[in-house]
Amino acid sequence: MSYIILRDIPKQSVQLDLLVHQIQGGFRGFREVPPGFHYGAILDRGEWRNFWCYLSPETVLVKRFDLDQQQLVDDTPEQTAQYSQLAHQNALDMALVPYPANQWPGWHSLTQYITTDSPILHKNAVSDFSSEFAPNHPSRFEQNFRETHHGNIANFLEELQFAFLCWLMSLKGEVNLVAQQRWSSLLNGMYNAGEFAIASDPDLFGQFVDALLPQLEQLPSEAFTQDSIVCTHLDDFIEDMNDSANINLKKKARILLNYITKRKEALINRHLSKTIFYSE
């Protein structure tokens, strides 16, 4: 397990992954943090100052809030060494909040393909989406998967996860539209890949569904309207997977369809409830 030490931070709120913690007393950070990719942020005068990090086992990451830069920066090597020693001696345990073990599976499912401190969000290759349908023009799927990521499944899913998280974490402040548009492009590229592409790369599409479902779990009911980012072209994608001869893809299609149906029904029931109790 690892540590995240936060120094000189405003005494308001702090977020680690999906956990938001109200700062009290002598708070200095978090302990028992699982290795992997993490999101951190502090609230400063109504704005969230964030950072991303990838922790190896037994890492002690020390961040300091720089007033001039208005952001969290890596502390000096001397301070990092001092706090690392204190952390490993358990001298800081009373000032460190333990990472909630029950939250790790959910966060891990959102980040399992991200294996670096600085994953990349690529620019959308298609500026005029109508050009996708021009003769001999590569589809969005071919651009995103085969050209940008050279057919590497792990690299493609790493960007899918990072784009989603950059968007998700920005929803509490100024929305990251670049991340939103990139995630939407990756999503729609997969939705519209077609039967031949799905049959050619069954591992990619099976793992894509596995990565997508935890993301959808983080979205509110309003994200599941028929014309939303999530649902536009989704029916065609599920149909194409069902038409595949691959038994695993058929199973993934059923799981995805059942989940989307459940979320749409919840949205309908919510609207009905509002109509019953609030309409004039």
C-alpha positions as CSV (number, residue, x, y, z in Angstrom):
1,M,0.0,0.0,0.0
2,S,1.1,3.6,-0.6
3,Y,0.7,7.1,0.9
4,I,-0.4,10.5,-0.5
5,I,0.8,13.3,1.7
6,L,-0.7,16.8,1.1
7,R,1.1,19.8,2.6
8,D,0.1,23.5,3.0
9,I,-3.4,22.9,1.6
10,P,-6.5,25.0,2.3
11,K,-8.6,23.5,5.1
12,Q,-11.8,22.9,3.1
13,S,-12.4,19.7,1.2
14,V,-10.2,17.1,-0.5
15,Q,-11.0,14.4,-3.0
16,L,-9.2,11.2,-3.7
17,D,-10.7,9.1,-6.5
18,L,-14.4,9.0,-5.8
19,L,-14.1,9.9,-2.1
20,V,-14.7,13.5,-1.0
21,H,-13.4,14.2,2.5
22,Q,-14.1,17.3,4.7
23,I,-10.8,18.4,6.1
24,Q,-10.6,18.4,9.9
25,G,-7.9,18.8,12.5
26,G,-4.4,17.9,11.5
27,F,-5.3,16.2,8.2
28,R,-2.1,15.4,6.2
29,G,-3.3,13.0,3.5
30,F,-4.1,9.4,2.9
31,R,-2.6,6.0,3.8
32,E,-3.2,2.5,2.6
33,V,-3.7,3.7,-0.9
34,P,-3.8,0.8,-3.4
35,P,-1.2,0.9,-6.2
36,G,-2.5,2.2,-9.5
37,F,-3.8,5.3,-11.1
38,H,-5.4,8.0,-8.9
39,Y,-7.1,11.4,-8.9
40,G,-6.6,13.9,-6.2
41,A,-8.1,17.4,-5.7
42,I,-8.4,20.1,-3.1
43,L,-11.1,22.8,-2.8
44,D,-9.6,26.3,-2.8
45,R,-12.0,29.3,-2.7
46,G,-14.7,27.5,-4.7
47,E,-12.3,25.9,-7.3
48,W,-10.9,22.4,-7.4
49,R,-7.1,22.1,-7.9
50,N,-6.4,18.6,-9.1
51,F,-3.6,16.2,-10.0
52,W,-3.3,12.7,-11.4
53,C,-0.8,10.2,-10.3
54,Y,0.2,6.5,-10.8
55,L,1.5,4.9,-7.6
56,S,3.7,1.8,-7.5
57,P,3.5,-0.3,-4.3
58,E,4.9,1.3,-1.2
59,T,5.2,4.7,-2.8
60,V,5.0,7.9,-0.7
61,L,3.8,10.8,-2.9
62,V,4.2,14.2,-1.3
63,K,2.3,17.2,-2.8
64,R,2.5,20.8,-1.7
65,F,0.0,23.5,-2.5
66,D,1.8,26.3,-4.3
67,L,0.1,29.6,-3.6
68,D,1.8,31.4,-6.5
69,Q,0.9,28.7,-9.1
70,Q,-2.4,27.9,-7.4
71,Q,-1.9,24.2,-7.8
72,L,-0.5,21.1,-6.1
73,V,3.1,20.5,-7.0
74,D,5.7,17.8,-6.1
75,D,7.4,18.7,-2.9
76,T,11.2,19.1,-2.7
77,P,13.3,15.9,-2.6
78,E,14.3,16.7,1.0
79,Q,10.8,17.1,2.2
80,T,9.7,14.0,0.2
81,A,12.5,12.0,1.9
82,Q,11.5,13.3,5.3
83,Y,7.8,12.5,5.0
84,S,8.6,9.1,3.4
85,Q,10.5,8.1,6.4
86,L,7.8,9.3,8.8
87,A,5.1,7.5,6.8
88,H,7.0,4.2,6.8
89,Q,7.6,4.5,10.5
90,N,3.8,5.0,11.0
91,A,4.5,8.3,12.7
92,L,1.8,10.0,10.5
93,D,-1.0,7.5,10.9
94,M,-3.2,9.6,13.1
95,A,-3.1,12.5,10.5
96,L,-3.7,10.2,7.5
97,V,-7.2,9.0,6.4
98,P,-7.2,5.3,5.4
99,Y,-8.3,4.6,1.9
100,P,-11.8,3.0,2.0
101,A,-11.2,-0.6,0.9
102,N,-14.8,-0.9,-0.3
103,Q,-14.3,1.9,-2.8
104,W,-11.2,0.4,-4.5
105,P,-13.0,-2.2,-6.8
106,G,-15.2,0.5,-8.3
107,W,-12.3,2.9,-8.9
108,H,-10.1,0.1,-10.2
109,S,-12.7,-0.9,-12.8
110,L,-12.5,2.7,-14.1
111,T,-8.7,2.8,-14.2
112,Q,-7.4,-0.7,-14.7
113,Y,-5.9,0.1,-18.2
114,I,-4.1,3.3,-17.1
115,T,-0.5,2.4,-16.3
116,T,1.3,5.7,-16.4
117,D,1.3,9.1,-14.6
118,S,0.6,10.9,-17.8
119,P,-1.9,9.2,-20.2
120,I,-2.6,11.0,-23.4
121,L,-5.8,12.4,-24.8
122,H,-5.4,12.4,-28.6
123,K,-7.1,15.0,-30.7
124,N,-10.2,13.9,-32.7
125,A,-9.0,13.0,-36.1
126,V,-12.3,13.8,-37.8
127,S,-13.1,17.5,-37.9
128,D,-15.9,17.1,-40.4
129,F,-17.7,13.9,-39.5
130,S,-19.4,13.9,-42.9
131,S,-16.0,13.1,-44.4
132,E,-16.1,9.7,-42.6
133,F,-18.5,8.5,-45.3
134,A,-16.4,9.7,-48.2
135,P,-15.0,6.9,-50.4
136,N,-11.8,5.4,-49.0
137,H,-11.9,7.6,-46.0
138,P,-11.1,5.7,-42.8
139,S,-13.9,5.4,-40.3
140,R,-13.7,6.9,-36.8
141,F,-13.1,3.4,-35.5
142,E,-10.2,2.9,-37.9
143,Q,-8.8,6.3,-37.0
144,N,-9.1,5.8,-33.3
145,F,-8.1,2.2,-32.9
146,R,-6.0,1.2,-35.9
147,E,-4.2,4.5,-36.7
148,T,-3.9,6.4,-33.4
149,H,-3.4,3.3,-31.2
150,H,-2.0,0.9,-33.9
151,G,-4.4,-1.8,-33.0
152,N,-3.2,-2.0,-29.4
153,I,-6.2,-2.8,-27.2
154,A,-4.7,-1.8,-23.9
155,N,-3.6,1.6,-25.2
156,F,-7.0,2.3,-26.7
157,L,-8.9,1.4,-23.5
158,E,-6.4,3.4,-21.5
159,E,-7.4,6.5,-23.5
160,L,-11.1,5.6,-23.2
161,Q,-10.8,5.4,-19.5
162,F,-8.8,8.6,-19.1
163,A,-11.0,10.7,-21.4
164,F,-14.0,9.6,-19.4
165,L,-12.4,10.4,-16.0
166,C,-11.2,13.8,-17.2
167,W,-14.8,14.6,-18.1
168,L,-16.4,13.0,-15.1
169,M,-14.1,14.7,-12.6
170,S,-14.7,18.1,-14.3
171,L,-18.5,17.9,-13.8
172,K,-18.2,19.5,-10.3
173,G,-16.7,22.7,-11.8
174,E,-15.8,23.9,-15.3
175,V,-16.7,21.0,-17.6
176,N,-13.8,19.6,-19.7
177,L,-15.4,19.7,-23.1
178,V,-12.2,18.4,-24.8
179,A,-12.4,15.3,-22.8
180,Q,-16.1,14.9,-23.2
181,Q,-15.8,15.2,-27.0
182,R,-12.9,12.8,-27.1
183,W,-14.8,10.2,-25.0
184,S,-17.8,10.7,-27.3
185,S,-15.7,10.2,-30.4
186,L,-14.1,7.0,-29.0
187,L,-17.6,5.7,-28.0
188,N,-19.2,6.5,-31.3
189,G,-16.3,5.0,-33.2
190,M,-16.9,1.7,-31.4
191,Y,-20.7,1.9,-31.8
192,N,-20.4,2.4,-35.5
193,A,-17.5,0.0,-36.2
194,G,-19.7,-2.5,-38.0
195,E,-20.1,-6.2,-38.0
196,F,-16.9,-6.9,-39.9
197,A,-14.7,-5.0,-37.4
198,I,-16.5,-6.6,-34.5
199,A,-15.9,-10.0,-35.9
200,S,-12.2,-9.2,-36.7
201,D,-11.5,-7.9,-33.1
202,P,-13.7,-9.8,-30.7
203,D,-11.3,-9.3,-27.8
204,L,-11.3,-5.6,-28.2
205,F,-15.1,-5.3,-28.3
206,G,-15.6,-7.7,-25.3
207,Q,-13.1,-5.7,-23.2
208,F,-14.7,-2.5,-24.4
209,V,-18.1,-3.5,-23.0
210,D,-16.4,-4.5,-19.7
211,A,-14.7,-1.0,-19.5
212,L,-17.8,0.8,-20.5
213,L,-20.2,-0.6,-18.0
214,P,-18.4,0.9,-14.9
215,Q,-18.4,4.2,-16.6
216,L,-22.1,4.2,-17.3
217,E,-22.6,3.4,-13.6
218,Q,-21.2,6.8,-12.7
219,L,-23.6,8.7,-14.9
220,P,-26.9,10.2,-13.8
221,S,-30.3,9.0,-15.2
222,E,-30.4,11.9,-17.6
223,A,-27.5,10.4,-19.5
224,F,-29.7,7.6,-20.8
225,T,-32.1,9.5,-23.0
226,Q,-32.3,8.1,-26.6
227,D,-30.4,11.0,-28.1
228,S,-27.7,11.2,-25.5
229,I,-23.9,10.5,-26.0
230,V,-24.4,7.1,-24.4
231,C,-27.5,5.9,-26.3
232,T,-27.1,7.4,-29.8
233,H,-26.2,4.4,-32.2
234,L,-26.1,2.0,-29.2
235,D,-28.9,-0.1,-30.5
236,D,-27.0,-0.7,-33.8
237,F,-23.9,-1.7,-31.8
238,I,-25.8,-4.2,-29.7
239,E,-27.4,-5.6,-32.8
240,D,-24.0,-6.0,-34.6
241,M,-22.6,-7.8,-31.6
242,N,-25.7,-10.1,-31.5
243,D,-25.2,-10.9,-35.1
244,S,-21.6,-12.0,-34.4
245,A,-20.9,-15.7,-34.3
246,N,-18.8,-15.2,-31.2
247,I,-20.7,-16.5,-28.1
248,N,-18.8,-14.2,-25.7
249,L,-19.8,-11.1,-27.7
250,K,-23.4,-12.3,-27.7
251,K,-23.2,-12.6,-23.9
252,K,-21.7,-9.1,-23.6
253,A,-24.4,-7.7,-25.9
254,R,-27.1,-9.1,-23.6
255,I,-25.4,-7.7,-20.5
256,L,-25.1,-4.3,-22.0
257,L,-28.7,-4.3,-23.3
258,N,-30.1,-5.4,-19.9
259,Y,-28.1,-2.6,-18.2
260,I,-29.2,0.1,-20.6
261,T,-32.8,-1.1,-20.4
262,K,-32.7,-0.9,-16.6
263,R,-31.3,2.6,-16.7
264,K,-33.9,3.8,-19.3
265,E,-36.7,2.3,-17.2
266,A,-35.4,4.1,-14.1
267,L,-35.4,7.4,-16.1
268,I,-39.0,6.8,-17.3
269,N,-40.1,6.0,-13.7
270,R,-38.4,9.1,-12.5
271,H,-40.3,11.3,-15.0
272,L,-43.6,9.6,-14.2
273,S,-43.0,10.3,-10.5
274,K,-42.4,14.0,-11.2
275,T,-45.5,14.1,-13.3
276,I,-47.6,12.5,-10.6
277,F,-46.4,14.6,-7.7
278,Y,-45.5,17.9,-9.3
279,S,-47.7,18.5,-12.4
280,E,-50.5,21.0,-12.1
